[in-house]
Amino acid sequence: MEEIFDQYIEVSFGKLGQDKKKLLHIEHNYGRFFSKYSKEAKMLDIGIGCGEMLSSFGKWGFSNHLGIDISRSTIAFCSKLGLNCLFVENPAEWLGQRPGEYSVISLLDVLEHIPKDETIDLLKVLRNALTDDGVLIIQVPNMQANHSNLHMYQDFTHYAGFTEHSLNQVLNAAGYQSIEFHGMENQIGAPLLNYPRRLARWLIWSFTKLSRKIQGTLNPRILHPVFYAVAAK
């Protein structure tokens, strides 16, 4: 996988630049979880991509923030944007040396890249790196959604997909005490455009739930293509 990660930003994002829609999605979905922390609190983003979460930290007034990544190309790109980031070859080992340091750790579209036999150990290390009132935010492809295979298999470096139940399994196994799940809402703003889209989505989801009920199969609550967990230490 090293060959892909060394030039990940060039081969995975399609263009060099931050995604304006992603910045809006981060604000809409995650901004509310940061209001309780002082502006001096330490924030960490792991797997920084094009740096949208780091830019959001700065916008929200958290000057004491950092991003780490195993991809030299993402670090090079984000450094050119003036974002505070660091190349870390072994994030688990690096985190193990920083117990109780971070109020919020974000892991957006990262956990699916971790081999299964390393997942719980990584989550334990992340938990240990949180302050007593800290939270971990994990965003993953939703394998219980329609067309979930598109998100799972679009990236060759994906090892695992998650549902609410399976993500809850690994978080519980890692010792997290309070876990909330939310669908990643990406239909925001532009009400004239998004109202019909939301209506159509509601109809599709209603049919999906009815179909699963008729078949007597699992019928999970969240059907967004991407979902996230907010897990407290």
N, C-alpha and C positions, 0 to 999 in steps of 0.2 A: 504493500500500500504506500510505501514511502515515495515512490515515483509520482503518485497522484497527489499526495499531500504537499510535496515540495513545490508544486505549481497549482495548488488547489484553487486559488482565486481566479486564475486564468482559465482553467478547464471546467469549473463548476458554476460560475456565476454569469457567464455569457458576456459580461461587460465590466469594465473597471469603473466603479462608482457606487456610491451608497444609493440604496433603494428608498425613494421618498415615501412610497406606500408602506414599506416596512417600518420606517420611522413613525408614521401615523399609527400603525398597528401596535407598536411597542407602547406608545403614549396611551392609547385607548385601553389596552389590555393590562398593562403592568404599572402604569404611573401611580395608581391608587395604593399599591403595596409599599410605597416608599415614604409616604407622608409621616409615618411615626418616627422616622429616624432623623437624627440631627445631621446637619450638613457636613459635619466632620466625620461621620461614620464611614467606615471602609467598605467599598463596593468592589466586587470582583466579577468579571465576565470571562467565562472559559469557552474557547472556540469562537473567536471574535468575528469571523467572516469579514464583511466590509466595514465593521465598526459601528453599526447602527446603535447597539446597546451602549457602547462607550460614549457616543455622541449624546445619547439620551441622559446618561448619568450627568454629563456636563451641563446639559440644558436644565436639568432639575436642581442644579446647584451643588452637586456632590463632587467636590474637587479632589477628594482622596479616593480615587478610583483607579483600577488597573484592569487590563485585559491580557490574557495569556493564550497562546496557541502553539500547536506542534507544527504548523505550516509556516515556513519562512516567507512564503509569498504573501500571506495575509498580514504578517507582521510588517513586512516591507511596505505594503500598500497603506496600512493604517498609520504607520509611522510618518509617511509622507503627508497624511492629513493632520498631523500634529497630535494624534491620539496617544495616550499613555499605554503602551503595550510592550509585551516581553515574549521572546521565543523561549518556550520551555519544552525540553525534549521529553520529560517524564512528569506530567502534571500531578500524578498521584504522589510521587516522591516529594515533589516541590511543596504540595499542600500539606503533607505530613509534617513539615518543618514549621508550620504556621498555625498552631492550635488556637482556637478562640479568637481569630483575628478579624473576621469579616461579618458585617451585619447582613449583607445580602450577597449571595453567590448566584449568578444566572448561568444556566446551561441550556442555551437555545439551539435546538437541532444538533445536539452533540451525543446524547446518550445512545442513540441508535447506531453510532459508529463504534461503540465499545463492545468487545467480545463478551458473550454472556458470562463466562467464567471470571471476568474481571469487574462486572457491573456492581455487584453488592459491595465488594471491597472498595471501589471508587466512591460509592455513595457514603460509606462509613467514613472515609477520609474527608469528604466534603462536609459531613455533619460535624466532625471534630474541628474543622476550620471555622465553623460558625461561632459567633458570640452566643451567649445564653438566650438572647431574644432574637437571634438571627433566623433567616429563612432561606431556603433553597428554592429557586424557580427553575423548573425543568419543562422545556417545550419539546414535544416529540410528534412524529406522524401518528395519526389515529387509525389503528388497524381495524377498528369497529365501524369506520366510516365507509360510505359508498366510494368505490374506486380507490380504496386504500393502497392497492398494489402500485398505483402510479407514484405515490409518495415513497413507498418502501423501496421500490426497485429503480427509481430514477438515478440513484447514486450507488455506484458499485461498492463504495466503502461502507455501506450500511450492513450491520450484522443482525439487528433485531428490530422488530416493530413492537408497539405497545398498545394495550387497551387500558381502560381505567383499572381493571382487575389486576392485570399483570404488573402495571406500574406501581399499584398499591402494594402488591406482593413484595417487590424488591425494596421499596421504601420502608415498609414495615420490618423486613429482614435486616435492614441497615440501622434500625433503631429510631426512626423518626416518629414523633409523638402525635402530631396534628397534621393532617394532609387534606388539602382541598383540591378538587379538580374543576377545570373550567374549559369550555370550548374556546379556541382562538378565533375571536370575531374579526373578520377581515372586511365585512361590508359596513363601512362607516362613512360618514359624510355624504354629500350629494344625495339628499333624500329622494328626489325625483327619479334618480337612477336606481338607488338601493331598495326602495320600497317594493317595486315589482320583483326584484331579485330575491329579496327576503321572502316574499309571498311564494314565489316558485320554489325556493329552498324548503319552506315549511311544508308545501305539498309533497315534495320528494321525500322528505324525512318522515312525514306522516305515513306515506305509502310503505316506506322501508320498515317502519315499526309495526305496521299492520301485517305486512308480509311475514315478518319474523314471529309475530304473535301467532299467526295462523299455523305456521310451521312448527311452533313449539320450541323454537331455538332461543339462544341468548338474545336479549333485547336491551342493550345498554343505552344509557341516557344521552351521552354526548355523541353527536354524529358529525361535528365539524371535522374537516380533513386534518386539522392539526389541533391538539389539545395540550394543556399544561397543568402541572401540579405546583402548588405552593406548599412546601413542607417545612414545618417548624421543628427545631431541634428538640 
